[in-house]
Amino acid sequence: MLITYLGHASFLIETGKHRLVFDPFIRGNELTKGKVDFDALKPDFILVSHGHEDHTADLVDLANASGAQVIGSWEMQNWLHQQGIKNTHAMNFGGSWNFPFGRVKFFQAMHTSSFADNSYAGAAGGFIVETEEHCFYYSGDTGLFQDMKLIPMFHDVSFSFFPIGDNFTMDAEQAAMAAEFVNCDKVIAMHFDTFGFIEVDHAAARKSFDQLGKELIIPEIGKSFEL
């Protein structure tokens, strides 16, 4: 499985014959300038955790350019249909569905959700994705919450994507505890350093994970790595 960090909370994941993009916020992120070729992404599927602009700013254009199927909440689907995007699949919390790349469960997040015009975007969530290579958890923007402990009752998670930026989401210490809740030893950091409010001390963040015997991967924008 090849993972490319697109900045903020956006990733390209290549699994088998399929390309998945999560929460596309790329061209409006100053940190991605010259590091990510938006036109080369060409995803088959786009998974969207919630409606905030730092997760959806490139959603409509990317869906139009690629023809990708967009997976998200019922409210996300309705909004996309209003934007002319018809290739969608709506989900809600606790539900799962089999896609060509694997099985997806939509899992709740502790966060707000609205579109750029402040209209309702449904509740914020995340995704548990089971493919032939791995089962992984993309939490979306969230704080730490006890229901994460339900995940290992049903899923053997190899690695997770967790926010570490604090202020709007969990910080690194809570993200390390979330890894304990989910029972996974490897975490890929997201939602950090993009804005002044969420700049983090990388060494201190890693220390929070080291103390619990967990590995924190802090990815570089535009760089790919395999898991």
Secondary structure by P-SEA (a helix, b strand, c coil): cbbbbccccbbbbbcccbbbbcccccccccccccccccccccccbbbbcccccccccaaaaaaaaccbbbbccaaaaaaaaaacccccccccccbbbbcccbbbbbbbcccccccccccccccccccccccccbbbbbccccccccccccccccccccbbbbbccccccccaaaaaaaaaaacccbbbbccccccccccccaaaaaaaaaaacbbbbbccccccccc
